[in-house]
Amino acid sequence: MSLHIKNGVLVAPAESTQRAADLYLQDGKIIGIDQAPAGFEAAQTIDAGGHWVMPGLVDCQARLRDPGQPEKANIDSETLAAIRNGITTLCLPPDTQPAIDNSATVELIHHRNEMFGHKAHVYPIGALTRGLGGEQLSNMASLRDNGCIAFSNAKVPLANNLVQRRAMDYAAGQQALVIIQPLDHDLLGNGCAHEGAVATRLGLPSIPEAAETAALAKDIELVAQTGARTHFGQLSCARSVDMIRRAKAKGLPISADCAIHQLFLTDHDIGNFDSNMFTIPPLRSQSDRDALREGVADGTIDCLCSDHQPHEVDAKLKPFPSAEPGISGLDTLLPLALRLVEEGVLPLAELIARLTLNPARILGLPGGNIEVGTDADLIIVDPDIHWICHATDFVSKGKNTAFEGWDFNGGVTHTIVAGAIVYQR
Amino acid sequence: MPDNLNLQLDNNGRLRHFLSIEGLNQSILTEILDTAESFTSVADRTIKKVPILRGITVANLFFEASTRTRSTFELAEQRLSADILSLNVDTSATVKGESLLDTLQNLEAMQIDMFVIRHQDSGSAHFFAQHVRPGVSVLNAGDGQHEHPTQAMLDMYTIRHYKKDFSGLRVAIVGDILHSRVARSQIHALNLLNTAEIRVIAPRTLLPVATESLGVSVYEDLESGLKDVDVVIMLRLQKERMRGALLPSEKEYFRKYGLSQERLKLARPDAIVMHPGPANRGVEIESSVMDGNQSVILQQVSFGISVRMAVMAMIVGQSGGDS
């Protein structure tokens, strides 16, 4: 299989300027840029028509609800949603049912992805503790041999700091990446909205910043103690950005991401108890949002993710505190990200790095870049496609969007995974 | 999902649901109070009934225990000649796993015209109102820690009854503001009625963050907060608060925040003392104050009936009252 992409504008994460280029793909790899390699014959040619050619997005946190919650979503539905929206790699947190704490579940996930045609790459993140129970370490080394790219306890608390220290020690000894979503569950309590004027007015049980920052401070200390390479996921607070910035300056082996919706929404968007705005961590204040944007711009926050959490309709059809948290994010990751460029937060190539090269490097994945010899996971994006977001148009099985009615610019015209066209508009 | 604070008003600005004081305006609040006043005479008749809700079926849905709110709603409905269906949902379908929406739709199938709902989730009354069929009304009898608007209106009625006008008044609300839906509704109502000063008095653990944003001044010391007030509203202190490490002990709470005869002297000599009930004697309020001549606590309860009658009458488009 060989493919020639002509008339594209290359948006490479490592290059600060965009330029016109042709790409030549063969056997799943990029084998030539600008110049066709000797003897290259294209079986197929795509005319990119002057649109952007960029690496496929690497979403470092997306729940596909598979195995275990077919009423919400499955690998088939969500990998289709991914490729339709320019995401070629999905990293799956371990809180599936059963949890990703054994090799059989890892194999099941891979098997199901193959069964559904391997539309996108799917990488499981292993459980840090058995059954996510927070007490016994999982078989991390074996899980890694079977394809887990990192280890996390998702949003489930660990029994105590000793377990956390030992889990991080063990992971460090295995050169495994630990992923932590900093959350103090006592401070979280039954909270469902940011502790601020909105929660006060609506009488919603609130979540203080310290639910994140107190946990993060401890987590950073344990990184210093253990040396475990650690990625902090889905940060929501201004003070967290500061703490990550300072810890990085000290040379600690850490990285961080935030969910794309945190860069656009605040607690005011809860409006009149809109359960689609219920997320954990919660939508926070304007100043938190601004600080997160700064963190993304200056690189303190390395990656942006969808934090995709598809739900069946009934999960949100409840009074706000009883609804299930989370936003269906695959369909809006790229358009929201492109809006950051429109709003002058950061240049296009840097934005794309936070969605491709950075997560790929942190997680040790192939792809995420456009270079001769790399895997050919590519997308073509027409920046002038204008569309209005409607949940009813979502490809994801989860229609629980927080962006109903938003205007977006930019649409995916082609998605290429391992050198093959898996989606064409 | 409609996301509209004025879900409770129709296009002509008339009450369609009664969900929260927030989103209403002064003229509606005043109309409720005036209508309630016209209903007080109904209680003195030999036959305590008017036909305003004749032919209308009201379902009282209480997902949380309640004595006086529920019984005064039922009395109000009876006096308006409604047909009444009262469900204690604790022991009903939801424990069998039925969702709130299914419960609602099953009741709607019984041609209910008006729902009175109390539920532990903040926002549950709005949720109900967003999902009922057009023409069906929802009255909030308390949603989580959000609002309890009929309680606030009967409190406003009580204040107006004794003080006539709000514009010169200093009102203190004392106690567990954080968990109180009553306090939130009272604060909105007092502000809409142009109360001169609203104070909330509580230890910091019982205050929500940014309390001032509700339009009140905050006192953490009872004695300075009570100085020269015209109205003292005491809130119930739930005993669970000790377990959640919000307070050290009932004893210390009473020492610092309990309303005693001695402390009441700091308020204006003609100050009235209110409590939404049920009160804990000796925890937030001394017995002698509760039973004293400044207390209007029992009057609040009887005003509750006419205020609830007024809200229901206005929802069916009859605010004339004694018709």
Interface residues (C-beta under 8 A of the other chain):
Chain A: E195 G196 A197 A199 T200 R201 L202 G203 L204 P205 S206 P208 G271 N272 F273 D274 S275 N276 D314 L317 K318 P319 F320 P321 S322
Chain B: M1 D3 N4 L5 L7 E22 S99 L100 L101 H119 D121 S122 G123 S124 H126 F127 D143 G144 Q145 H146 E147 R181 R184 P208 V209 A210 T211 S213 L214
